[in-house]
Amino acid sequence: MGNKVSFSVSSRHSVQAPSRTQSQASLPRRPASCGSLYSSTDSLHRKWLRASRRRRKHSTLTNEYRLARTSWPVPQLEALFLPEYGIKQGVTERDFDVIGIIAKGAFGEVLKVEKRDSKKVYAMKLMPKSEVMRYNAVQQVKDEASIQTLLGHHPFVVQVYYCWQTRKDLFLVADYIPHGDLFTIWTLEAPMQEPVVQIFAAEIALGLDFLHSAGVIYRDLKMENILLDDKRHVRLGDFGLSKWLTLGSFTRTICGTMQYMAPEILKGQPYTHACDWYSFGVLIYTLLSGRYPIEAAIDHTAMADRVAGFYFKPLQELSTPANCLVSKLMQKDPKQRLQTLEVLEEETFFQELSFEDVLARRYAPRLIDKNEAEDSPAMTRIAAEKKRHSKKYQMDDLMFHDFDWSDVNELIDGLAFSK
């Protein structure tokens, strides 16, 4: 009997617990071999630790880290990213084979992968949770996943198909767009012809208007984030700075790419979706002129000073309709800025286009026939553009590890549009 220990739940409630002094005096020194036995009985006298999880304070409504606390047994590091990044989903990283690296970003890298069952190629974004936490970007990556999952069905937006998480990483699987981005084309052949820019600009505007109508502010519209699919139509990608924001609402976060940031963002003022239309104006100016209207500064304060001292003057190389459009989009006062698709459609710059046909993707690049006469108007115009802008840009091998440059050359050799 001296070596046996018995315990009854009912007896624990009926017998008065001894004082701490009595317990210390009566209990023998714990043998090393019986550590687990004593530990199990001692734990029954402790308070139920999970009770603290059920406490609800006002701070849980404003603190995203406390908001993730749950009363079910999910680790906080996983609960933080729910429900956008699920746990133990039907699709995991084991269902894909890695083909190569597409690019590296702030939080991780983008991989070219192939799904084993369907053999379809995707782009997989891999983000370590430690990096996301270090940059305090939990809500940022959650918005990115939800926006592209819910709104990716639009013809000019990159679709996200799968999102999940493991203990250490976040995974986001989206469309693989293999034909480069607008920045690559612009770097090789800037400035671009107005008929080409008209198509690109109309498609971008339709995508931008769709996002705004759905309650999303993009905040990072630039050439590098405009991808080209196999039909040479644009696809808006990289929603890392995007945010759910209903039309008419304000936000204050200072973010974006220096050359494209609206004056109200740079000044730290509250801003609306109108900031995306300013970036759209900078984009059109850059595509048509071959240079940025304002070069990037070292920080947003210095950039704000540069923007304050900039006044748009019509460019000789641009047509009158193009100058008029850019001047309306780059208005410093957002209240005076062109910021709706309905007004944009009425601009003379787009008078030859039907936006309904653009949305239906009825305008497409027409590759010049290689047997076409060298003295034809199309070939003469392209040859003149190439002679005037012959400089080639060497991209970072890591950024475009799997990039097919033949697609770019093919696109540039026949960058003329027909309906």
NUSE-193771 format. One record per residue (C-alpha): x, y, z; residue in three letters. Coordinates in steps of 0.1 Angstrom, whole numbers, plus 5000, padded with zeros to 4 digits. Example, Ala and Ser with C-alpha at 12.3 -4.5 7.8 and 13.67 -1.06 7.14 Angstrom:
2
site px = 5123; py = 4955; pz = 5078; residuo = ALA
site px = 5137; py = 4989; pz = 5071; residuo = SER
This chain:
419
site px = 5000; py = 5000; pz = 5000; residuo = MET
site px = 5029; py = 5024; pz = 5007; residuo = GLY
site px = 5040; py = 5023; pz = 4971; residuo = ASN
site px = 5006; py = 5026; pz = 4955; residuo = LYS
site px = 4988; py = 5059; pz = 4948; residuo = VAL
site px = 4951; py = 5060; pz = 4943; residuo = SER
site px = 4929; py = 5090; pz = 4934; residuo = PHE
site px = 4892; py = 5096; pz = 4933; residuo = SER
site px = 4876; py = 5127; pz = 4918; residuo = VAL
site px = 4847; py = 5126; pz = 4943; residuo = SER
site px = 4871; py = 5123; pz = 4973; residuo = SER
site px = 4890; py = 5154; pz = 4961; residuo = ARG
site px = 4859; py = 5175; pz = 4966; residuo = HIS
site px = 4849; py = 5159; pz = 4999; residuo = SER
site px = 4883; py = 5161; pz = 5017; residuo = VAL
site px = 4897; py = 5194; pz = 5027; residuo = GLN
site px = 4929; py = 5203; pz = 5010; residuo = ALA
site px = 4959; py = 5206; pz = 5033; residuo = PRO
site px = 4977; py = 5238; pz = 5037; residuo = SER
site px = 5009; py = 5246; pz = 5017; residuo = ARG
site px = 5031; py = 5240; pz = 5048; residuo = THR
site px = 5014; py = 5207; pz = 5056; residuo = GLN
site px = 5017; py = 5196; pz = 5020; residuo = SER
site px = 5054; py = 5203; pz = 5019; residuo = GLN
site px = 5059; py = 5185; pz = 5052; residuo = ALA
site px = 5039; py = 5154; pz = 5044; residuo = SER
site px = 5049; py = 5148; pz = 5007; residuo = LEU
site px = 5082; py = 5130; pz = 5003; residuo = PRO
site px = 5108; py = 5141; pz = 4979; residuo = ARG
site px = 5097; py = 5134; pz = 4943; residuo = ARG
site px = 5115; py = 5103; pz = 4929; residuo = PRO
site px = 5129; py = 5108; pz = 4894; residuo = ALA
site px = 5111; py = 5077; pz = 4882; residuo = SER
site px = 5077; py = 5089; pz = 4894; residuo = CYS
site px = 5079; py = 5124; pz = 4879; residuo = GLY
site px = 5051; py = 5119; pz = 4854; residuo = SER
site px = 5029; py = 5104; pz = 4880; residuo = LEU
site px = 5032; py = 5133; pz = 4904; residuo = TYR
site px = 5029; py = 5158; pz = 4875; residuo = SER
site px = 4996; py = 5143; pz = 4863; residuo = SER
site px = 4980; py = 5145; pz = 4898; residuo = THR
site px = 4994; py = 5180; pz = 4905; residuo = ASP
site px = 4979; py = 5193; pz = 4873; residuo = SER
site px = 4944; py = 5184; pz = 4884; residuo = LEU
site px = 4947; py = 5209; pz = 4912; residuo = HIS
site px = 4956; py = 5238; pz = 4889; residuo = ARG
site px = 4932; py = 5262; pz = 4874; residuo = LYS
site px = 4919; py = 5254; pz = 4839; residuo = TRP
site px = 4943; py = 5275; pz = 4818; residuo = LEU
site px = 4920; py = 5277; pz = 4787; residuo = ARG
site px = 4896; py = 5299; pz = 4807; residuo = ALA
site px = 4918; py = 5329; pz = 4798; residuo = SER
site px = 4911; py = 5323; pz = 4761; residuo = ARG
site px = 4874; py = 5329; pz = 4766; residuo = ARG
site px = 4879; py = 5364; pz = 4780; residuo = ARG
site px = 4867; py = 5391; pz = 4757; residuo = ARG
site px = 4881; py = 5426; pz = 4760; residuo = LYS
site px = 4875; py = 5457; pz = 4739; residuo = HIS
site px = 4911; py = 5455; pz = 4727; residuo = SER
site px = 4902; py = 5423; pz = 4707; residuo = THR
site px = 4881; py = 5445; pz = 4684; residuo = LEU
site px = 4910; py = 5468; pz = 4675; residuo = THR
site px = 4941; py = 5446; pz = 4678; residuo = ASN
site px = 4943; py = 5421; pz = 4649; residuo = GLU
site px = 4966; py = 5399; pz = 4669; residuo = TYR
site px = 4941; py = 5396; pz = 4698; residuo = ARG
site px = 4913; py = 5393; pz = 4673; residuo = LEU
site px = 4928; py = 5361; pz = 4661; residuo = ALA
site px = 4924; py = 5345; pz = 4696; residuo = ARG
site px = 4899; py = 5316; pz = 4695; residuo = THR
site px = 4883; py = 5293; pz = 4720; residuo = SER
site px = 4892; py = 5263; pz = 4699; residuo = TRP
site px = 4926; py = 5247; pz = 4700; residuo = PRO
site px = 4943; py = 5265; pz = 4670; residuo = VAL
site px = 4977; py = 5280; pz = 4675; residuo = PRO
site px = 4977; py = 5318; pz = 4674; residuo = GLN
site px = 5003; py = 5318; pz = 4646; residuo = LEU
site px = 4978; py = 5299; pz = 4624; residuo = GLU
site px = 4947; py = 5316; pz = 4636; residuo = ALA
site px = 4962; py = 5350; pz = 4626; residuo = LEU
site px = 4959; py = 5341; pz = 4589; residuo = PHE
site px = 4924; py = 5325; pz = 4590; residuo = LEU
site px = 4901; py = 5323; pz = 4571; residuo = PRO
site px = 4920; py = 5334; pz = 4540; residuo = GLU
site px = 4947; py = 5309; pz = 4544; residuo = TYR
site px = 4932; py = 5276; pz = 4554; residuo = GLY
site px = 4947; py = 5247; pz = 4574; residuo = ILE
site px = 4949; py = 5212; pz = 4560; residuo = LYS
site px = 4931; py = 5221; pz = 4527; residuo = GLN
site px = 4924; py = 5197; pz = 4499; residuo = GLY
site px = 4954; py = 5211; pz = 4480; residuo = VAL
site px = 4988; py = 5214; pz = 4496; residuo = THR
site px = 5024; py = 5220; pz = 4485; residuo = GLU
site px = 5028; py = 5183; pz = 4479; residuo = ARG
site px = 5004; py = 5185; pz = 4449; residuo = ASP
site px = 5029; py = 5207; pz = 4429; residuo = PHE
site px = 5063; py = 5202; pz = 4413; residuo = ASP
site px = 5086; py = 5232; pz = 4413; residuo = VAL
site px = 5099; py = 5241; pz = 4378; residuo = ILE
site px = 5118; py = 5273; pz = 4386; residuo = GLY
site px = 5120; py = 5307; pz = 4402; residuo = ILE
site px = 5100; py = 5335; pz = 4386; residuo = ILE
site px = 5108; py = 5364; pz = 4410; residuo = ALA
site px = 5117; py = 5374; pz = 4445; residuo = LYS
site px = 5097; py = 5398; pz = 4466; residuo = GLY
site px = 5097; py = 5415; pz = 4500; residuo = ALA
site px = 5081; py = 5385; pz = 4518; residuo = PHE
site px = 5094; py = 5356; pz = 4498; residuo = GLY
site px = 5096; py = 5343; pz = 4463; residuo = GLU
site px = 5074; py = 5334; pz = 4434; residuo = VAL
site px = 5078; py = 5300; pz = 4419; residuo = LEU
site px = 5067; py = 5284; pz = 4386; residuo = LYS
site px = 5050; py = 5252; pz = 4395; residuo = VAL
site px = 5031; py = 5224; pz = 4378; residuo = GLU
site px = 5001; py = 5207; pz = 4394; residuo = LYS
site px = 5007; py = 5170; pz = 4394; residuo = ARG
site px = 4973; py = 5157; pz = 4385; residuo = ASP
site px = 4963; py = 5183; pz = 4358; residuo = SER
site px = 4998; py = 5192; pz = 4346; residuo = LYS
site px = 4987; py = 5228; pz = 4345; residuo = LYS
site px = 5013; py = 5255; pz = 4352; residuo = VAL
site px = 5007; py = 5280; pz = 4380; residuo = TYR
site px = 5026; py = 5308; pz = 4398; residuo = ALA
site px = 5031; py = 5299; pz = 4435; residuo = MET
site px = 5039; py = 5327; pz = 4460; residuo = LYS
site px = 5057; py = 5314; pz = 4490; residuo = LEU
site px = 5058; py = 5337; pz = 4521; residuo = MET
site px = 5075; py = 5328; pz = 4554; residuo = PRO
site px = 5053; py = 5339; pz = 4583; residuo = LYS
site px = 5083; py = 5352; pz = 4601; residuo = SER
site px = 5089; py = 5378; pz = 4573; residuo = GLU
site px = 5052; py = 5388; pz = 4572; residuo = VAL
site px = 5052; py = 5393; pz = 4610; residuo = MET
site px = 5084; py = 5412; pz = 4609; residuo = ARG
site px = 5069; py = 5437; pz = 4585; residuo = TYR
site px = 5036; py = 5438; pz = 4604; residuo = ASN
site px = 5018; py = 5428; pz = 4572; residuo = ALA
site px = 4993; py = 5402; pz = 4584; residuo = VAL
site px = 4962; py = 5421; pz = 4571; residuo = GLN
site px = 4981; py = 5430; pz = 4539; residuo = GLN
site px = 4986; py = 5394; pz = 4529; residuo = VAL
site px = 4951; py = 5384; pz = 4539; residuo = LYS
site px = 4936; py = 5412; pz = 4517; residuo = ASP
site px = 4958; py = 5402; pz = 4488; residuo = GLU
site px = 4945; py = 5366; pz = 4490; residuo = ALA
site px = 4908; py = 5375; pz = 4494; residuo = SER
site px = 4909; py = 5402; pz = 4467; residuo = ILE
site px = 4924; py = 5380; pz = 4440; residuo = GLN
site px = 4903; py = 5350; pz = 4450; residuo = THR
site px = 4870; py = 5369; pz = 4449; residuo = LEU
site px = 4877; py = 5393; pz = 4420; residuo = LEU
site px = 4901; py = 5373; pz = 4398; residuo = GLY
site px = 4873; py = 5362; pz = 4375; residuo = HIS
site px = 4875; py = 5396; pz = 4357; residuo = HIS
site px = 4893; py = 5392; pz = 4323; residuo = PRO
site px = 4920; py = 5418; pz = 4332; residuo = PHE
site px = 4928; py = 5406; pz = 4368; residuo = VAL
site px = 4951; py = 5377; pz = 4378; residuo = VAL
site px = 4931; py = 5349; pz = 4394; residuo = GLN
site px = 4941; py = 5332; pz = 4426; residuo = VAL
site px = 4930; py = 5296; pz = 4429; residuo = TYR
site px = 4944; py = 5282; pz = 4461; residuo = TYR
site px = 4955; py = 5296; pz = 4495; residuo = CYS
site px = 4967; py = 5277; pz = 4525; residuo = TRP
site px = 4992; py = 5278; pz = 4553; residuo = GLN
site px = 5016; py = 5255; pz = 4572; residuo = THR
site px = 5032; py = 5261; pz = 4606; residuo = ARG
site px = 5059; py = 5283; pz = 4590; residuo = LYS
site px = 5047; py = 5295; pz = 4556; residuo = ASP
site px = 5019; py = 5309; pz = 4535; residuo = LEU
site px = 5011; py = 5297; pz = 4500; residuo = PHE
site px = 4992; py = 5315; pz = 4473; residuo = LEU
site px = 4987; py = 5298; pz = 4439; residuo = VAL
site px = 4976; py = 5321; pz = 4409; residuo = ALA
site px = 4976; py = 5322; pz = 4372; residuo = ASP
site px = 5010; py = 5318; pz = 4355; residuo = TYR
site px = 5014; py = 5347; pz = 4330; residuo = ILE
site px = 5044; py = 5338; pz = 4309; residuo = PRO
site px = 5047; py = 5366; pz = 4284; residuo = HIS
site px = 5063; py = 5393; pz = 4306; residuo = GLY
site px = 5051; py = 5426; pz = 4318; residuo = ASP
site px = 5045; py = 5461; pz = 4304; residuo = LEU
site px = 5077; py = 5474; pz = 4319; residuo = PHE
site px = 5098; py = 5450; pz = 4299; residuo = THR
site px = 5081; py = 5460; pz = 4266; residuo = ILE
site px = 5084; py = 5497; pz = 4274; residuo = TRP
site px = 5120; py = 5494; pz = 4283; residuo = THR
site px = 5129; py = 5478; pz = 4250; residuo = LEU
site px = 5107; py = 5499; pz = 4227; residuo = GLU
site px = 5097; py = 5532; pz = 4245; residuo = ALA
site px = 5080; py = 5554; pz = 4235; residuo = PRO
site px = 5051; py = 5532; pz = 4224; residuo = MET
site px = 5027; py = 5540; pz = 4196; residuo = GLN
site px = 4994; py = 5557; pz = 4205; residuo = GLU
site px = 4971; py = 5530; pz = 4190; residuo = PRO
site px = 4989; py = 5504; pz = 4211; residuo = VAL
site px = 4987; py = 5525; pz = 4243; residuo = VAL
site px = 4950; py = 5531; pz = 4236; residuo = GLN
site px = 4943; py = 5494; pz = 4238; residuo = ILE
site px = 4965; py = 5488; pz = 4269; residuo = PHE
site px = 4950; py = 5519; pz = 4286; residuo = ALA
site px = 4914; py = 5509; pz = 4279; residuo = ALA
site px = 4919; py = 5474; pz = 4293; residuo = GLU
site px = 4937; py = 5488; pz = 4324; residuo = ILE
site px = 4909; py = 5513; pz = 4330; residuo = ALA
site px = 4883; py = 5486; pz = 4328; residuo = LEU
site px = 4902; py = 5465; pz = 4354; residuo = GLY
site px = 4907; py = 5495; pz = 4376; residuo = LEU
site px = 4870; py = 5505; pz = 4375; residuo = ASP
site px = 4860; py = 5469; pz = 4383; residuo = PHE
site px = 4882; py = 5469; pz = 4414; residuo = LEU
site px = 4869; py = 5502; pz = 4426; residuo = HIS
site px = 4832; py = 5492; pz = 4421; residuo = SER
site px = 4839; py = 5460; pz = 4441; residuo = ALA
site px = 4853; py = 5481; pz = 4470; residuo = GLY
site px = 4891; py = 5477; pz = 4464; residuo = VAL
site px = 4917; py = 5504; pz = 4462; residuo = ILE
site px = 4948; py = 5492; pz = 4442; residuo = TYR
site px = 4975; py = 5517; pz = 4453; residuo = ARG
site px = 5003; py = 5502; pz = 4432; residuo = ASP
site px = 4994; py = 5507; pz = 4395; residuo = LEU
site px = 5026; py = 5506; pz = 4376; residuo = LYS
site px = 5041; py = 5489; pz = 4345; residuo = MET
site px = 5058; py = 5462; pz = 4365; residuo = GLU
site px = 5024; py = 5450; pz = 4378; residuo = ASN
site px = 5007; py = 5448; pz = 4344; residuo = ILE
site px = 5013; py = 5414; pz = 4329; residuo = LEU
site px = 5006; py = 5402; pz = 4294; residuo = LEU
site px = 4988; py = 5369; pz = 4288; residuo = ASP
site px = 4991; py = 5346; pz = 4258; residuo = ASP
site px = 4968; py = 5368; pz = 4237; residuo = LYS
site px = 4988; py = 5399; pz = 4247; residuo = ARG
site px = 4959; py = 5413; pz = 4269; residuo = HIS
site px = 4968; py = 5429; pz = 4302; residuo = VAL
site px = 4963; py = 5413; pz = 4336; residuo = ARG
site px = 4966; py = 5433; pz = 4368; residuo = LEU
site px = 4987; py = 5415; pz = 4393; residuo = GLY
site px = 5005; py = 5419; pz = 4426; residuo = ASP
site px = 4978; py = 5431; pz = 4450; residuo = PHE
site px = 5002; py = 5433; pz = 4480; residuo = GLY
site px = 4993; py = 5470; pz = 4486; residuo = LEU
site px = 4956; py = 5467; pz = 4478; residuo = SER
site px = 4930; py = 5471; pz = 4504; residuo = LYS
site px = 4892; py = 5467; pz = 4508; residuo = TRP
site px = 4878; py = 5502; pz = 4507; residuo = LEU
site px = 4842; py = 5511; pz = 4498; residuo = THR
site px = 4837; py = 5539; pz = 4473; residuo = LEU
site px = 4837; py = 5573; pz = 4490; residuo = GLY
site px = 4858; py = 5561; pz = 4520; residuo = SER
site px = 4892; py = 5574; pz = 4530; residuo = PHE
site px = 4924; py = 5558; pz = 4540; residuo = THR
site px = 4958; py = 5573; pz = 4551; residuo = ARG
site px = 4986; py = 5547; pz = 4547; residuo = THR
site px = 5016; py = 5561; pz = 4528; residuo = ILE
site px = 5024; py = 5534; pz = 4503; residuo = CYS
site px = 5031; py = 5528; pz = 4466; residuo = GLY
site px = 5059; py = 5533; pz = 4441; residuo = THR
site px = 5074; py = 5568; pz = 4441; residuo = MET
site px = 5070; py = 5578; pz = 4405; residuo = GLN
site px = 5033; py = 5569; pz = 4405; residuo = TYR
site px = 5021; py = 5581; pz = 4440; residuo = MET
site px = 4994; py = 5607; pz = 4440; residuo = ALA
site px = 5002; py = 5641; pz = 4458; residuo = PRO
site px = 4976; py = 5634; pz = 4485; residuo = GLU
site px = 4994; py = 5602; pz = 4495; residuo = ILE
site px = 5028; py = 5618; pz = 4495; residuo = LEU
site px = 5016; py = 5645; pz = 4518; residuo = LYS
site px = 5001; py = 5621; pz = 4543; residuo = GLY
site px = 4965; py = 5633; pz = 4537; residuo = GLN
site px = 4934; py = 5611; pz = 4536; residuo = PRO
site px = 4929; py = 5598; pz = 4501; residuo = TYR
site px = 4903; py = 5578; pz = 4481; residuo = THR
site px = 4903; py = 5557; pz = 4450; residuo = HIS
site px = 4911; py = 5588; pz = 4430; residuo = ALA
site px = 4948; py = 5581; pz = 4437; residuo = CYS
site px = 4947; py = 5552; pz = 4413; residuo = ASP
site px = 4936; py = 5574; pz = 4385; residuo = TRP
site px = 4966; py = 5597; pz = 4391; residuo = TYR
site px = 4988; py = 5567; pz = 4388; residuo = SER
site px = 4970; py = 5558; pz = 4356; residuo = PHE
site px = 4978; py = 5592; pz = 4342; residuo = GLY
site px = 5015; py = 5588; pz = 4351; residuo = VAL
site px = 5014; py = 5554; pz = 4333; residuo = LEU
site px = 5000; py = 5568; pz = 4301; residuo = ILE
site px = 5025; py = 5597; pz = 4301; residuo = TYR
site px = 5054; py = 5573; pz = 4306; residuo = THR
site px = 5043; py = 5548; pz = 4279; residuo = LEU
site px = 5038; py = 5576; pz = 4253; residuo = LEU
site px = 5068; py = 5598; pz = 4261; residuo = SER
site px = 5093; py = 5571; pz = 4270; residuo = GLY
site px = 5102; py = 5588; pz = 4304; residuo = ARG
site px = 5086; py = 5594; pz = 4338; residuo = TYR
site px = 5070; py = 5628; pz = 4344; residuo = PRO
site px = 5089; py = 5631; pz = 4377; residuo = ILE
site px = 5119; py = 5610; pz = 4386; residuo = GLU
site px = 5118; py = 5591; pz = 4420; residuo = ALA
site px = 5132; py = 5608; pz = 4451; residuo = ALA
site px = 5149; py = 5593; pz = 4481; residuo = ILE
site px = 5117; py = 5593; pz = 4503; residuo = ASP
site px = 5081; py = 5604; pz = 4501; residuo = HIS
site px = 5088; py = 5638; pz = 4517; residuo = THR
site px = 5113; py = 5647; pz = 4490; residuo = ALA
site px = 5090; py = 5632; pz = 4464; residuo = MET
site px = 5061; py = 5654; pz = 4476; residuo = ALA
site px = 5083; py = 5685; pz = 4471; residuo = ASP
site px = 5090; py = 5674; pz = 4435; residuo = ARG
site px = 5054; py = 5667; pz = 4427; residuo = VAL
site px = 5044; py = 5701; pz = 4442; residuo = ALA
site px = 5068; py = 5719; pz = 4419; residuo = GLY
site px = 5057; py = 5699; pz = 4388; residuo = PHE
site px = 5032; py = 5714; pz = 4364; residuo = TYR
site px = 5021; py = 5694; pz = 4333; residuo = PHE
site px = 5029; py = 5710; pz = 4300; residuo = LYS
site px = 5017; py = 5695; pz = 4267; residuo = PRO
site px = 5044; py = 5674; pz = 4251; residuo = LEU
site px = 5052; py = 5679; pz = 4214; residuo = GLN
site px = 5056; py = 5642; pz = 4208; residuo = GLU
site px = 5020; py = 5635; pz = 4221; residuo = LEU
site px = 4988; py = 5642; pz = 4202; residuo = SER
site px = 4964; py = 5668; pz = 4215; residuo = THR
site px = 4939; py = 5642; pz = 4227; residuo = PRO
site px = 4967; py = 5624; pz = 4246; residuo = ALA
site px = 4980; py = 5656; pz = 4262; residuo = ASN
site px = 4944; py = 5665; pz = 4272; residuo = CYS
site px = 4938; py = 5631; pz = 4288; residuo = LEU
site px = 4971; py = 5631; pz = 4308; residuo = VAL
site px = 4964; py = 5666; pz = 4321; residuo = SER
site px = 4930; py = 5656; pz = 4334; residuo = LYS
site px = 4943; py = 5624; pz = 4351; residuo = LEU
site px = 4974; py = 5641; pz = 4367; residuo = MET
site px = 4954; py = 5669; pz = 4384; residuo = GLN
site px = 4969; py = 5675; pz = 4419; residuo = LYS
site px = 4935; py = 5682; pz = 4434; residuo = ASP
site px = 4916; py = 5649; pz = 4435; residuo = PRO
site px = 4883; py = 5667; pz = 4433; residuo = LYS
site px = 4893; py = 5681; pz = 4399; residuo = GLN
site px = 4909; py = 5648; pz = 4387; residuo = ARG
site px = 4893; py = 5625; pz = 4361; residuo = LEU
site px = 4883; py = 5595; pz = 4382; residuo = GLN
site px = 4855; py = 5576; pz = 4366; residuo = THR
site px = 4853; py = 5552; pz = 4337; residuo = LEU
site px = 4822; py = 5569; pz = 4323; residuo = GLU
site px = 4841; py = 5602; pz = 4318; residuo = VAL
site px = 4871; py = 5584; pz = 4305; residuo = LEU
site px = 4851; py = 5568; pz = 4277; residuo = GLU
site px = 4841; py = 5602; pz = 4264; residuo = GLU
site px = 4877; py = 5613; pz = 4259; residuo = GLU
site px = 4888; py = 5620; pz = 4224; residuo = THR
site px = 4919; py = 5598; pz = 4229; residuo = PHE
site px = 4896; py = 5567; pz = 4230; residuo = PHE
site px = 4871; py = 5578; pz = 4203; residuo = GLN
site px = 4880; py = 5550; pz = 4179; residuo = GLU
site px = 4875; py = 5523; pz = 4205; residuo = LEU
site px = 4844; py = 5505; pz = 4218; residuo = SER
site px = 4849; py = 5498; pz = 4255; residuo = PHE
site px = 4824; py = 5469; pz = 4252; residuo = GLU
site px = 4846; py = 5453; pz = 4226; residuo = ASP
site px = 4876; py = 5459; pz = 4247; residuo = VAL
site px = 4860; py = 5442; pz = 4276; residuo = LEU
site px = 4851; py = 5413; pz = 4254; residuo = ALA
site px = 4887; py = 5411; pz = 4243; residuo = ARG
site px = 4878; py = 5416; pz = 4207; residuo = ARG
site px = 4909; py = 5438; pz = 4201; residuo = TYR
site px = 4941; py = 5418; pz = 4199; residuo = ALA
site px = 4977; py = 5423; pz = 4187; residuo = PRO
site px = 4981; py = 5414; pz = 4151; residuo = ARG
site px = 5015; py = 5400; pz = 4143; residuo = LEU
site px = 5030; py = 5415; pz = 4111; residuo = ILE
site px = 5034; py = 5389; pz = 4084; residuo = ASP
site px = 5071; py = 5383; pz = 4079; residuo = LYS
site px = 5065; py = 5383; pz = 4041; residuo = ASN
site px = 5049; py = 5417; pz = 4043; residuo = GLU
site px = 5066; py = 5442; pz = 4020; residuo = ALA
site px = 5094; py = 5461; pz = 4038; residuo = GLU
site px = 5082; py = 5494; pz = 4025; residuo = ASP
site px = 5046; py = 5489; pz = 4038; residuo = SER
site px = 5033; py = 5516; pz = 4062; residuo = PRO
site px = 5033; py = 5492; pz = 4092; residuo = ALA
site px = 5069; py = 5480; pz = 4086; residuo = MET
site px = 5082; py = 5514; pz = 4079; residuo = THR
site px = 5067; py = 5528; pz = 4111; residuo = ARG
site px = 5081; py = 5500; pz = 4132; residuo = ILE
site px = 5115; py = 5502; pz = 4116; residuo = ALA
site px = 5116; py = 5539; pz = 4124; residuo = ALA
site px = 5106; py = 5533; pz = 4160; residuo = GLU
site px = 5133; py = 5507; pz = 4164; residuo = LYS
site px = 5160; py = 5529; pz = 4149; residuo = LYS
site px = 5151; py = 5558; pz = 4172; residuo = ARG
site px = 5151; py = 5536; pz = 4203; residuo = HIS
site px = 5177; py = 5508; pz = 4198; residuo = SER
site px = 5189; py = 5506; pz = 4235; residuo = LYS
site px = 5182; py = 5472; pz = 4251; residuo = LYS
site px = 5178; py = 5467; pz = 4288; residuo = TYR
site px = 5195; py = 5438; pz = 4306; residuo = GLN
site px = 5171; py = 5425; pz = 4333; residuo = MET
site px = 5181; py = 5407; pz = 4364; residuo = ASP
site px = 5185; py = 5370; pz = 4356; residuo = ASP
site px = 5169; py = 5361; pz = 4389; residuo = LEU
site px = 5139; py = 5383; pz = 4383; residuo = MET
site px = 5132; py = 5367; pz = 4349; residuo = PHE
site px = 5148; py = 5333; pz = 4353; residuo = HIS
site px = 5121; py = 5315; pz = 4333; residuo = ASP
site px = 5112; py = 5344; pz = 4310; residuo = PHE
site px = 5108; py = 5337; pz = 4273; residuo = ASP
site px = 5124; py = 5366; pz = 4254; residuo = TRP
site px = 5113; py = 5352; pz = 4221; residuo = SER
site px = 5077; py = 5361; pz = 4231; residuo = ASP
site px = 5088; py = 5397; pz = 4237; residuo = VAL
site px = 5106; py = 5400; pz = 4204; residuo = ASN
site px = 5076; py = 5385; pz = 4186; residuo = GLU
site px = 5053; py = 5409; pz = 4203; residuo = LEU
site px = 5075; py = 5439; pz = 4195; residuo = ILE
site px = 5080; py = 5429; pz = 4159; residuo = ASP
site px = 5043; py = 5430; pz = 4154; residuo = GLY
site px = 5029; py = 5454; pz = 4180; residuo = LEU
site px = 5000; py = 5467; pz = 4159; residuo = ALA
site px = 4964; py = 5462; pz = 4169; residuo = PHE
site px = 4934; py = 5453; pz = 4148; residuo = SER
site px = 4898; py = 5444; pz = 4156; residuo = LYS
